[in-house]
Amino acid sequence: MTIYVVITVMSAVFLVLGLATMRLLKLYQLQTERIRTLQNQMSALCEGASGTDERILQFEQTLIKIRDHQHSLDLRANSQPGYDHAIRLARKGAGVEQLIDNCNLSDEEAYLISRLHGRDTDHAGMH
């Protein structure tokens, strides 16, 4: 009779151990799958961040090129003589010397503007 009790107790212990082992195995499998999923998500995030970094770098390089181009345009615009002002003066009858002095034009530029836009009656047919 004691042998039946011992066998029954041992069977119960093995059954509990077997169930516990199966439960731990299932938990291990679930955690392994979750870790795999998290690794995939982390890889996707890293790849996305890498692509974003490259795009930001390209945008920054493009912005620098645009700024440099704008700066060179601003420098050219500021360094150009005042042709519009010179044309207005020539239309009002200003002479070549006045255009040179007031608009910082070369002799040739002032002469050309005076010929094209001035009130000179000799060249009225050339407008």
GIKARA-V653831 format. One line per field, one symbol per residue. phi: phi as a letter, one per 30 degrees, with the letter a starting at -180 (. if undefined). psi: psi as a letter, one per 40 degrees, with the letter a starting at -180 (. if undefined). burial: 1 if it has 16 or more other C-alpha atoms within 10 Angstrom, else 0. A space follows every 50 residues. Layout:
phi=???
psi=???
burial=???
This chain:
phi=.ddddddddddddddddddddddddddddddddddddddddddddddddd ddedddddddddddddddddddddddddcdddddddddddddjddedddd ddchcdedddddddddbdceddcdddd
psi=dddddddddddddddddddddddddddddddddddddddddddddddddd ddddddddddddddddddddddddddddeiigdddddddddeeiiddddd ddefiiddddddddddeiehddfdee.
burial=00000000000000000000000000000000000000000000000000 00000000000000000000000000000000100110111001110111 001110001110111111100000000
